[in-house]
Amino acid sequence: MARFTFIALAISSLAAAVCGAPIPDSKAIAARQVNFKEQSYAQFQISDGVGGNAEAEANAVFVDPFKGVDLATIDDATLTALKNMRSAAEDAETELFNPAIDAASGADADALQVGKIKNKVLKLTGLSQVLKIQIAQAEASGDDTADLEDKLSEEQGKLTKNIATDKKSAGAASNLNSGYLLWEFGNGRRKRNACRHDALLLMNTLPPTLLSTIQNCKADDALASNVTHPFANSADRACGLLQDIIQATDQVANSLNLYLATNFTNQKLVSSLRQQAAFSHSLHLSEQNVQQTVDTLRKRSTSRYGEDIPLDRLALVEWCVSRFEVWGREVGMEAFREEKEGGILLVFGGKVLVIDVDFSVDLTEGRVHISGVKTSYAISSGEGSTMNGSSSLDAFLKASFQSFLSEVQNPEEIRNPIEAARLGKAIADELGYLVMLDKLAERKEDGGVRWFVDVDQLCSVVETFAKSEAQAVAFSLGQDRPPLDIFLHRSHALPLPYLSFPSLSFLVYMSPLAYLRAVRTFPQTGPIDSTSNHPQIDVSLTELRSFLADQPKGTTLCTLVLSPPIDTQLFPASMSMPSLTARPTFPLGAGGSDLEHVFPQLSDLSASVLDATVPDSSGHNIWMLDFTVNGQSRGIAMSQSRMRDIELVINPFSSMEALSPVGMMSFGSGSWVDLLRSPTSSHPPLQLRLTAPEEPGFMLEKVPVHSMKEAWGVLEVVREQCWLNETLLSCQWSPEGLNLSSEQPPQDIEVNEDVLQAVLDGTFKPRKIPVNVSLPSGATDPLFDSRDLDSMTRMRPRIVMTSPERPPISGLVEINVSYDETKPRGISVDVSGAMGADLKPETMEEICRRGGVLSLPGRIWAKALET
């Protein structure tokens, strides 16, 4: 009884609910019953298959959806959809079937004709249905339907005729021209548009072709010839693309071998393949255009538009502190603010690292500055303890923070919001780097806090070693302080801790002009400080750091940094074996070979979650020598032979020595000298003619290192390349054959007996001295030279210049200028010929040291005249 009562109540409630609902009108009911949606021609065509059933297939498209529906109630949207689909079928007959039938023959033409009849049935069925709906709606509104009925009668006659023709072809093959893939029909007219959604979906389902495989490889332009090497920032990406190209090459080769055995006699198939290839190419070009636009926008999005600095001085104080809080939280640190009398204490907390930033605030003037920065490390132990951080790191962070505050608090007329944004980004990068070290320091099994303190320990080692090298150079020159340029030529770079990043930087090279600016602007005076751990040179180190902060032209800097986690096999574990390689060398003291400092490494290379900006990232961190100043410069133009030298320093078993030099044509680029600069002007004093070496060039950006010896070896190679680069950049060059000079051609002088006698006596002065300049690489052909480990000898960079002897002496003068750190000035000059010219080697070396390498032929000519 209870169950019966429940069912009765449920039925009563359901009936009440139905009765209480609003009653729709008959037109709404009819419209809801119609299940008709507009489709593209490719979706509703019936021409594929066999003939004989066109009437039923056409009714399924245009008639069956309206069964049981009052045609007078059809809405305008449904009627418009019917008209569009009917027009698409009509366009298919004229645009697809007719041209295809004219071009085909035999069985293909017969199949297309059957398909055309079926399409006629489809078209006429749709038109008849449209007319029936229009007649029903006209009758419902009381309008005259005579014209519509006459039109319907006419179309019905055509339909009956085509249905009969189709039935006669029952069972015969019916074909639709494959060219419909290229078209979309609508609004009664054809639209050719390769990027429509339906066409893209259809093409995505097609199997890969030869063209699509090649286009996929060409879609990415990351394989520039001067960055396709392991020491570029994009090495990981380029390596993956090269692997894809190798795989695609195998696929293309196998496919072409299969096509060789195919006899393409079907012209229709060939035509269809061409149409598909053309469509695929159009899609590829569209994709490539979109990708290039997106890449451009992404690069544009990294532009700095400046800090939004408040104009109110009181609001500026709060804004400055809040900016530091934002940067700290963005990199994954906790930020705690504590108000105190006369200032604000801001604490950044990580897993191990703690940074206390003390802001001093003057509310009366609305100014704020950094009064102190203190770093410390939380060491987990039984009782818990705290370890003081590096005083050098504290000073670096304080200077970096204060530079931002000083810029944003400048008077409005000289304030630079873009420079403030650059300084702010630098602070965020510095904090992000420290957070990455903080995550590593949390792992006790991988060294713990050593990830922080190792930099200071390394600085002590390299500064002590640099001081000993400076003393050796000074002793060889008989001076108290060695000149900075000679020190850089002969030593292992100048260490500069915490120069522009919370790590160790090196000054690798300075051009003669940059050195002249430095030594004249801030020379080092006063007595030698024997208690200092820094090298004593002729330039003030404090002023030099400020000078190098702006990255002046002619200076080469690099920074030892730990990379974010990298998931790559490009850089294996350390294979450094100094006993087998020619670098590094220690000509200033044998004690350097005993020094070794291995950088902290992960014990588990599959470690993850180490990067603060990439959650759950995997990979391993690698120590890198960064020559791009944190991405602010392009790097250093290096020749192929010196890139090989770097590879042999970090991995002597890489088999690089056994490889033949790869010519420039293989890279599709010019010489490394072309990469160094694009010549645009001429050199007036001497007619220097430089034969560019047949050796490609690369932009060196980052080099993985595992120890200080590896770093010293790499810096030796870079130092030598920088000497070549700066020497070539000291002149302006123009391609041979281009007359870019505005000088008027000299007028021919009158030839007489005095001129002839001057030529014979050697006193006639020519307009120009032709000098041929070459840069020999020193590489030998491995076919005739064994490249085993015993033959790993250094190849010093050289510049060879040849010029004619001064008349009446015939012959050539050959000048060899080579980089040689064993010489007092780091340069060796050897002259062959030059009969009678008394020019001492020390004098020529001093000339080269001061940037006059390419002027030696003229000086030797003049000296021969004096003799």
Sequence and secondary structure as in RCSB ss.txt:
>XXXX:A:sequence
MARFTFIALAISSLAAAVCGAPIPDSKAIAARQVNFKEQSYAQFQISDGVGGNAEAEANAVFVDPFKGVDLATID
DATLTALKNMRSAAEDAETELFNPAIDAASGADADALQVGKIKNKVLKLTGLSQVLKIQIAQAEASGDDTADLED
KLSEEQGKLTKNIATDKKSAGAASNLNSGYLLWEFGNGRRKRNACRHDALLLMNTLPPTLLSTIQNCKADDALAS
NVTHPFANSADRACGLLQDIIQATDQVANSLNLYLATNFTNQKLVSSLRQQAAFSHSLHLSEQNVQQTVDTLRKR
STSRYGEDIPLDRLALVEWCVSRFEVWGREVGMEAFREEKEGGILLVFGGKVLVIDVDFSVDLTEGRVHISGVKT
SYAISSGEGSTMNGSSSLDAFLKASFQSFLSEVQNPEEIRNPIEAARLGKAIADELGYLVMLDKLAERKEDGGVR
WFVDVDQLCSVVETFAKSEAQAVAFSLGQDRPPLDIFLHRSHALPLPYLSFPSLSFLVYMSPLAYLRAVRTFPQT
GPIDSTSNHPQIDVSLTELRSFLADQPKGTTLCTLVLSPPIDTQLFPASMSMPSLTARPTFPLGAGGSDLEHVFP
QLSDLSASVLDATVPDSSGHNIWMLDFTVNGQSRGIAMSQSRMRDIELVINPFSSMEALSPVGMMSFGSGSWVDL
LRSPTSSHPPLQLRLTAPEEPGFMLEKVPVHSMKEAWGVLEVVREQCWLNETLLSCQWSPEGLNLSSEQPPQDIE
VNEDVLQAVLDGTFKPRKIPVNVSLPSGATDPLFDSRDLDSMTRMRPRIVMTSPERPPISGLVEINVSYDETKPR
GISVDVSGAMGADLKPETMEEICRRGGVLSLPGRIWAKALET
>XXXX:A:secstr
 HHHHHHHHHHHHHHHHHHHS    HHHHHHHH       HHHH   SEEBS HHHHHHHHHTGGGTTS GGG  
HHHHHHHHHHHHHHHHHIIIIIHHHHHH  HHHHHHHHHHHHHHHHHHHHHHHHHHHHHHHHHHHHT   HHHHH
HHHHHHHHHHHHHHHHHHTBT EE   GGGGG EEETTEEE  TT HHHHHHHHTS   HHHHHHHHHT     T
TT STTSTTHHHHHHHHHHHHHHHHHHHHHHHHHHT     HHHHHHHHHHHHHHHHHHHHHHHHHHHHHHHHHH
HT        SSHHHHHHHHHHHHHHHHHHTT EEEEEEETTEEEEEEE SSEEEEEEEEEETTTTEEEEEEEEE
EEEE  SS EEEE  HHHHHHHHHHHHHHHHHHTS TTT  HHHHHHHHHHHHHHHHHHHHHHHHHT GGGTTTH
HHHHHHHHHHHHHHHHHHHHHHHHHHHT SS  HHHHHHHSS EEEETSSSSSEEEEEEE HHHHHHHHHHSB  
S   TT SS   SB HHHHHHHHTT  TTEEEEEEEE   B  SSS S    TTTSS S  TT GGGGG   B  
  S TT B   SSSTT BSB  EEEESSTTTTS  EEEEHHHHHHHHHHH TTS  TTS    HHHHTS  HHHH
H    S  SSSEEEEE  S  EEEE EEE SBHHHHHHHHHHHHHHHHHHHHHHTS    TT             
  HHHHHHHHHT    S  EEEEE       TTTS   GGG      EEEEEEE  TTS SEEEEEEEE TTSTT
SEEEEEE  TT    HHHHHHHHHTT GGGHHHHHHHHHHH 
